[in-house]
Amino acid sequence: MEVRAVYKMARISAFKSRDVARSIKGMDAKEAFNLLAFYPKKAARIIRKTLGSAIANAENNHNMRVQDLYVKGVFVDEGPTFRRYQPKARGSAGIIRKRTSHIKVILEEKEK
């Protein structure tokens, strides 16, 4: 049985978040949670929060043991892009894209 947790609209681009997400895939849930505490990127803090939510869901809603959980998958998809404009030379405007992402963590129990 798998457990999911989703973080909608994280204010970081998906490109920056995927690097952190790849590093914890396949790890034990508790080990990945501890690793993300010391990862020196903003995305690590957001993914750690989502992973903590998935662990709590597994414990409370599905009566799973934390020691038996591992990270089956971490998916980082593009979210909506906010467009802002900055004045440029000779009356024109340049676009600034503020990108967001959707982060999904899937946990599963190890087979015994």
C-alpha positions in Angstrom: 0.0 0.0 0.0 1.3 3.4 -0.9 0.8 6.8 0.8 0.9 10.1 -1.0 1.4 13.7 0.1 1.2 16.7 -2.3 2.6 20.2 -1.9 0.8 22.5 -4.3 2.4 25.6 -5.7 5.8 25.7 -4.1 7.5 29.0 -5.0 10.5 27.5 -6.5 11.1 26.3 -10.1 10.8 22.6 -10.8 14.2 22.6 -12.4 15.9 23.5 -9.1 13.7 21.1 -7.1 14.3 18.0 -9.2 18.0 17.8 -8.1 17.0 17.4 -4.5 14.1 15.1 -5.3 16.4 12.6 -7.2 18.8 12.4 -4.3 16.2 10.8 -1.9 14.4 8.5 -4.2 14.6 4.9 -2.9 15.9 5.8 0.5 14.3 4.9 3.9 11.8 7.6 4.8 13.4 8.4 8.2 16.9 8.5 6.6 15.7 10.8 3.8 14.0 13.1 6.3 17.2 13.5 8.3 19.3 14.0 5.1 17.1 16.8 3.9 17.6 18.7 7.2 21.2 19.3 6.2 20.8 19.8 2.4 21.9 23.3 1.6 19.1 24.2 -0.8 15.7 25.9 -0.5 14.0 23.0 -2.2 15.2 20.6 0.5 13.1 22.5 3.1 10.0 22.3 1.0 10.5 18.6 0.1 11.2 17.8 3.8 7.9 19.4 4.8 6.1 17.3 2.2 7.9 14.1 3.2 7.0 14.8 6.9 3.4 15.1 5.9 3.5 11.8 4.0 5.1 10.0 7.0 2.4 11.5 9.3 -0.3 10.3 6.9 1.1 6.8 6.8 1.3 6.6 10.6 -2.0 8.1 11.6 -4.3 7.2 8.7 -3.0 3.8 7.6 -1.4 2.5 10.8 2.0 1.9 9.1 5.3 1.8 11.0 7.9 4.5 10.1 10.7 2.0 10.1 9.1 0.0 7.3 8.6 3.0 4.9 10.7 4.0 2.0 10.5 6.7 -0.6 9.0 5.1 -3.7 8.9 8.3 -5.7 9.3 12.0 -5.6 7.7 13.9 -8.5 8.2 17.6 -9.2 6.0 19.0 -11.9 5.6 22.5 -13.3 3.0 24.7 -11.6 1.5 28.0 -12.9 3.9 30.7 -13.8 3.3 34.2 -12.5 4.2 36.9 -15.0 5.5 40.3 -13.9 6.8 43.1 -16.1 9.9 45.3 -15.7 10.3 48.6 -17.6 13.0 48.5 -20.2 14.5 51.1 -22.5 12.5 53.3 -24.9 9.1 52.5 -23.3 9.1 48.8 -23.7 8.6 46.1 -21.0 10.5 42.9 -20.2 8.7 39.9 -18.8 9.8 38.3 -15.5 8.6 34.8 -15.0 8.1 33.6 -11.4 7.9 29.9 -11.7 6.2 27.5 -9.3 6.1 23.7 -8.9 3.9 20.9 -7.5 5.7 18.4 -5.4 4.4 14.9 -4.8 6.0 12.3 -2.4 5.0 8.6 -2.5 5.9 6.3 0.3 5.5 2.5 0.4 6.1 -0.2 2.9 9.0 -2.6 2.4 8.1 -6.2 1.8 8.9 -8.6 4.6 
